[in-house]
């Protein structure tokens, strides 16, 4: 039996910060108390004086080795979860995206094989990309047999994974019956396609036309449609990567009415803006081609306010990096061919802490809620993840609030030749990361030898 004793740290929960010791036995939190003593030989003692003891973070929105015409996203489940550990994330939820006509369960089994490389615990959202006579039954199998209790729908990308409203209604109806959650990528795909085709036909091929083809109204229209359908069908929804101020207004009003609508945003929408596209060099703009597109600072301010006011429930990353050389550059003469996505799983906590907590926009308790406790509650993991409590999985982050660094592609752990947060200064970083009772990160190194992630069976929404 292995033991780790964390002493003198400040434990952070959703509503308090208090000093206590934490005893870990094997893969679980065994005891939380003051001045814990143990007679176990070779116990590992960690002095967390002047540091916070946080629950391991959950990133509910990542895309490891996502297939695209430009090749798979550059992080596979091993490299991507290595980067996650270095940033304090100990659980991820990725996606199963069946081909049209493919069995959801067949696609899930193939995805599970790919995910066996994961160094941390993982689960999936299922993405219904089509609807057939057996689809409702396959959704039921996902929930009951596989513990997949969330279904990701795309209102964009109509030619590949996007779905029409009639399919969305079927997904919502079935999810409601299964006590499951529907998550939505909200962009009006028809308008996006119209604008993209228009720009290309006019010879406007540079990367800057990516953001012009995906204005805020494209997101807001889809958000509005999603909440209306959700209300009429009676299905709770979760809107991913919210980026636009108009979307926030719709979500705020809907939440006030009592309708169950959860919202997520990402660090890129809080900290980056579309001025980057004023640069003319392709290599300086292509890394920032993501969807939804980057907005103006007005939208950023609205997002930060929504975090402070608890309108936005989680901060995820939509981690989906592509190399500039050999992937992003396939679109050097046609912005529509640039694979959409960027990395962030390694930097989520440090960026949110530096520019949210340190600037007094959100509290340390809200920080823990956004990156750990709320994702656990929303996605059916609160029985074992998301908080420091007796009996929970021993996923623990010793957080050093005074540790400083500068983000750079030269030193990051993710497998990508660029970093959209290049030269960002951060203050607040993991000192030690424990996953399932094993010290996974210490002295700025990930100790991968003993790490193996587990597939997580999740509960339905509460």
Protein Blocks (a to p, Z undefined) as FASTA:
>chain_A
ZZdddehiacddfkbccddddddehjbcfbgcehiacfbehiacddfehiacddddddfb
dcehiacfkopafbdfklmmmmmmmnopabdcddddddehiafklmmmmmmmmmmmpcbd
cddddddfbdcfklmmmmmmmmmmnopabdcddfehklmmpccfklmmmmmmmmmmnopa
cddddddfklmmmmmmmmmmnopabfklmmmmmcfklmmmmmmmmmmmmmmnopacddeh
ifbfklmmmmmmmmmnopacdddddfklmmgcfklmmpmbfklmmmmmccdddddfklmm
mmmmmmmnomambdcekpacddfbhplmmmmmomklpccdddfklmmmmmmmmmmmmnom
acfklmmmmmmmmmmmmnopmmmgoiacehiacddcdddfkbccdddfklmmbdcfbdfk
goiaceddafbdceehiafbgghiacfklgccddddddddZZ
